[in-house]
């Protein structure tokens, strides 16, 4: 192998930035140094990889062929680097989390992991379900926290806890609904009332399912990019939405005019779980990590119910015990 990983990294940056100067800044090197490495890579490959213009670059046919393999090579090199660090005494965990869980679940999870072992390196990737499962299958992640089921083969799914949906709206809007004396069910909501996350979020699919709707059901507004944005819009009176109980306390704190109500029993919910590849050795770390995440999630839900009343047909409080799980995970993760 005559090319180097540095050359591939520089070439990748150049294709993304389409400018030698910007690529050099991203790679934290001088522009002449980056140019020299790109020239060297072209000599190794036996042809020009980019057409050089005044302010940008364009891939040649050979450049496109090389780029098709660069991600695979760099990803494999990253896995080898992590393996070498693991065997050198450190331990690492690459964890994926969907956006409707990450802001609420990750702080407690990471705090517990750090308390268990300061030498454990945790790499977190927040992305939508489809991208996380792709990264998991490619070996870029060890495990993913998401909503079950995934509907995919080749995975081991560990259910962790139930996250129930609440009706969310402005204080004035929900007060008017309370005045009717009837608590609406999800299927009572009208498409024109709903405000949801943009298409591609699994939470949107779940909300549509429990409301008995699809994307073609009237004028459903699916434009919010995050739960935080959605909460602010709903609090300002722009519609109604379904709020995961896990996120309720944080979003109400950020949007004081946001009001929440429980649906009649049986309450709609999503099942949160942890998944890994079935080809990954079945070691204790996976179950231990799952128990720790379960403790954090159930603790957040229990705290909300203690402040706002228990779920319909559910326990008021959930016991948690994260300390022991964190210590066990620190001892078992590889």
Helices and strands as residue ranges (DSSP letters): H 5-17, H 20-27, H 31-45, E 50-52, E 57-59, H 61-87, E 91-97, H 99-116, E 120-126, H 129-137, E 143-148, E 155-170, H 171-178, G 186-188, G 191-193, E 195-197, H 202-210, E 221-224, H 227-235, E 241-244, H 245-254, E 258-262, E 269-277, H 284-308, H 322-332
